[in-house]
Amino acid sequence: MIIYKSRFLARAEVWFDHEATESAGIDWILYRQRSSPVRDSKSRIFYNRLVDLSRSEVQLEAELSEDTAYKIRRARDRDGIVCEWHDGRDPGVMDRFEQMYSLFAVKKGLPVLNRMLMESLASAGVLEVSLAKDAQGNTLMYQAYYRDSKRASQWESPSLYRTFSDSARRNFCGRASRYLTWSNILRYKAQGLEWFDFGGWYLGSDPTLLNINEFKRGFGGKVTREYQCEKITTLKGRVVLGVARLLGRAKTRRSGGHCPAANSENEFARVDVSVATK
């Protein structure tokens, strides 16, 4: 269980099917990507796409779409893309990650990075940061993962993709993103993990998010139904989250539709589009 302070609350997060531990003073517990709802909690369905890492590398490669396999090979063999892994506990790594995320968030209309949460995950040893560089050593993108002994889940993946105006450079960045994702899949398989997931799967009609689904589909795997759950444990939590929801709805109405950044205190109420970053 990861415990940290948000703006107004003492908050805990529990991932996958781990159980919450007893801890006094927690106002709100968020359960992420559960296989079933948590008793006495508010839950909603969360669709995800999982890759089975127990399959052989040959089998995993066979599941790649033709287009994805080609772009991985080109990024590796012709583009000169280099993939690296860094310790998220290093402040310099987090500073550089946040710098790119800030540029990315402006382009996507996303909330600012929750660095406090990221640092809490890193301190607990469950946050891993990978990146892809071009042949000149310029960082093109990051991918941050929550991982335990069995599963890795893509958490945030900011990139420079949307900062490029010419299609050739954007295509180059897209190939690098596929190569980095594939490198992470193979790395986690080599470490003995059982599952790799993309942190979400979109059900809707937005063309941009459907294109991101296609990116994920190119790596094979299967769509699964999971659950996001929240348990508010104090009166303070109920008041703060209730106000946050009301403010979020008001801002959404003023904007004429859904506003992902409207409610940064209550991520449970947000549509999970932060993982859609390719």
Secondary structure as UniProt FT lines:
FT   STRAND          2..5
FT   STRAND          10..15
FT   TURN            16..17
FT   TURN            24..25
FT   STRAND          28..34
FT   TURN            39..40
FT   STRAND          42..52
FT   TURN            53..54
FT   HELIX           57..63
FT   HELIX           66..77
FT   STRAND          82..87
FT   TURN            88..89
FT   HELIX           91..108
FT   HELIX           115..123
FT   TURN            124..125
FT   STRAND          127..133
FT   TURN            135..136
FT   STRAND          139..147
FT   STRAND          151..156
FT   HELIX           161..163
FT   HELIX           167..190
FT   TURN            191..192
FT   STRAND          195..197
FT   HELIX           207..217
FT   TURN            218..219
FT   STRAND          222..232
FT   HELIX           235..255
FT   HELIX           260..262
FT   HELIX           267..269
FT   TURN            274..275
//
